[in-house]
């Protein structure tokens, strides 16, 4: 039923490091967030971004959405077939479905929802990545845990008690 998973590819760590650089930029930019993303096709980085939700007063401005929009502007199309999206954190439900609409071919993420505090996820009781695995397109691959340790350093861990003003999704 599903496309044959190629699993982790040799170039995945290299591109994830670029996503980590984006997360660092977001972390150091007032109002931006510490989630980074790059979108790659045929070995070339076509777009990069980080979370800008607070900066833009736009709750949809997650790193993945910001980067998808930049890519659309650049390519002048909304069809991103053949592209791989790298993100430092497992995509939420909104971004997972956005990737489906965008026809992204592969999603590669770093920190998994088990690595981080539950406040980062809109869905407490199901895993949005299962939407892709089980319910939607069968020509999309999703791979998690690439450089997970490096990516997880940006986020509160499951046992942490983040300051209330920093808690999202409560
Ligand atoms: Zn998201």
Boltz pocket constraint, residues with backbone or C-beta under 6 A from the ligand:
constraints:
  - pocket:
      binder: B
      contacts: [[A, 62], [A, 63], [A, 64], [A, 91], [A, 92], [A, 93], [A, 94], [A, 95], [A, 96]]
      max_distance: 6.0
